C-alpha cells in the first residue's frame, strides 16, 4: 500500500523551489543586455573575494630571430590582478491573503516574473555603472567634454566608425560571428537610424552568421553590432547625455556568489508562523551577490551624445 511520508513532502517542496527559481530565471535572462558581453564567473562557496587575473599584451619585440640550435632568452609575462568582493541586492514583494484569494490570475507566478525582470534591470545597471566609468570616451559633435554637449550633438555614423577603429587600433578581439557589441538607448537608436545612408546599415537578417545574434541586436554599422537596451542609464548634464558603449570581447568580468545568479524566495500568505499567526501575509522575493570589474580598458570605448526626445 502506497503511503505519503515526510520524504514525499520534502521532495515536493524541493520541486516547488526549483519551479520558483525557473520562473525568475526565465524572466531574468531576456532582460540582461550588458551582462551578455562580460566574462561571467561563479565564485566557489567559502570565498569572499574573487580575483580576476589579466595577462597583459606581449610586445612583438619579444619575438626574436633564432640562431640554429640556440634557444631564445626567456621573458617575463606581465600579469595583473583585480580583486572584488560581493555587493548584495534584493527585493521583497509582500502579498496579503485577500489579494491572493481574489486576484483573477496566479498572483505568485506573476510576481515571480516581475521580480525576475526588475532583478535583471538592476544587474544590468550595476554592470553598466562600472563599464561606463571607463576612460576611453568620444563626445558627439566633436565636443571635448560632457558638459559641452548640446541638444544637437547626437550620435552619428562617423562617431561609430571612429570608436570601432579605436578598438581595432588596440587589437581588441571581436565576438564570435565578428564585430564588436555596441549598446545604445532607443532614443539614440532613433537618431542613428534616421540618419544612416544607404549601405551603411546592415539588417540582422542579412548577416552571414545569424545564429550568433546578440540579445537585443537590431543591425550593424562599420563593424559595430547595435544592441538596443531600454535600461541604458543616462548622465545628468546641461542636457541629458546618453552613453553608447562599444565593447570588445572579454573587456570586463562579472562574478556571482550564487550558482543561479539570482535566488528566489516564496512564502504564500497561507503559510503561518508566530510572526504571521493567521496566515495573512506572504511574499515573493529574490537576491543576488555580484561584483564587476573592467579588466581590459583598451577594449571599451564610450560615445556620449544627446538624443531626440521620443
Helices and strands as residue ranges (DSSP letters): H 6-29, G 35-37, E 39-42, E 49-55, G 60-62, E 79-85, E 87-96, H 97-102, H 107-131, E 137-139, G 140-142, H 157-169, E 180-184, H 186-195, E 201-203, G 204-206, G 210-212, E 217-221, E 224-228, E 242-247, E 252-256, E 263-267, E 281-294, G 297-299, E 300-305
